[in-house]
């Protein structure tokens, strides 16, 4: 296996861009007042990203996965993201074990 130097630089550049956007977001939020609508918009980003990742699975797979996606979406309305994902994983595992696929 060989490592192309251009590929290595591309990977490092993507890593740097990712780190820069995450750190700059945390840094800039210190200087922005989050009132009402802004806070609501910021808080709705994680569930929106979760649904963007989960939605293709709901429409491209079987009934167990579709039901688990719906359960994950409902859980994401009230629970933290990690718990919502865990609920979805457990749900799809149980539905598959019951014979739904």
Secondary structure as UniProt FT lines:
FT   HELIX           5..29
FT   TURN            30..31
FT   HELIX           36..43
FT   HELIX           45..60
FT   HELIX           63..78
FT   HELIX           81..97
FT   TURN            98..99
//
